[in-house]
Amino acid sequence: MLASRCSWFGRVAYRGGGGGEGWRTLTGHAGLKRANVPKRLYHSDLGDLYKNESVRRYLQQLMDEYRDVSRKLEMAYLSELDRKVLIKKHTELLPVANVFHKVEEALKDLEEVLSLLHGSAGAKEEDQQLTQLLKEEEALISQKIFNLRKDLIKSLAPTDPLDASNVLLEVVSGRTTGGDICQQFTREVFDMYQGFASYKAWDFEVYNYTSADHGLHHAAVRIAGENVYRHLKHEGGTHRVQRIPEVGLSSRMQRIHTGTMTVIILPQPVEYDVSIDLKDLRIDTFRSRGAGGQSVNTTDSAVRIVHLPTGITAECQQSRSQLQNRETAMCVLRARLYQSIMGKATEQRLTARKQQVGTRSQSERIRTYNFSQDRVTDHRTGYVTRDIKEFMKGGEGLDELICDVIAHAEREAVLEVVESSSRLKQD
């Protein structure tokens, strides 16, 4: 059940105004009413996109193309190359066509029910039970069409081949004049993601944990499970905290301090190959850092690996075994090199329209945690939630925010596809 929380329909609330109740059908039918959906703090409803004129034109364009390809495949005389090209295109268009046809069939069923309801107007008392059954059937079909339309929009969104990947998650403390507020917040964010992994029944393996006097300086963990990257890929970026310190002059004066920390999300696909030449590596060993006493190793078990051509660095001091730390550091280095390669490819694919969410940028400020006002705000979608202490446990509150960001990102991706198609036609 947890995996379905971020589905396209059922979790995103509608923010429609006075005209939001009417819903045009695929064939222009204006009598269909959408079912009541409880309002939440979610940013948008994917169903809204169906009312977008450009989206409807794009859908019609795809269906015309599907019919044309299907017709050509029935031709007896086709070269082997042409047939392969047509089959590939037919396979790409099939998911959209299947949902489109389901919507058309449901609309025919609805018109039939509406016709029967119209004919039963003014019926005798003994026929009122039949009329009630027809009204219930009308509501069911209307809800089915509403959901199918969302599914139709979903079929337009490009899929991310990395969504099923595990991830390497890193948290890094920022810097402020106060110093300790960032370290404390970094530890709290680390604990939040550990709680979220437990909530989603994912594996949470600590690769590196460098504590600080007032909290956490840096940590790297591997999170493995179902669709981990899909849920966490938008968490990368700068997280800001605003709070009144518990002790000191600022506490007595109720002065709010601001700090930051950074979350880095690196996908770890099941199959990926990053070629690393050993002569391009510099491997250093050193003693583990810690708070002192028994937590500090007396041997050089910690390992730092530098990839000289790129300057990318990875280190691990989690284990007392130098060999194990070296293997872990190499794993982290591979993930960072892979992300570097993917980042360059992503930049090349970006079009003129800047995506608001989903660019994998790790530098932008994405969220503010205001402890003094008991509020968490996501700056990309405008999502706001309260009860910050419960939110920091990494359970349902974080899950709902992530679902909203995913829905917004995929909505933007659909608009990008539609607008790209429109630009190509104009060219």
Summary of the structure (lengths in Angstrom):
residues: 427
radius of gyration: 27.0
end to end distance: 45.6
largest distance: 93.2
contacts: 1269
relative contact order: 0.13
helix: 47%
strand: 19%
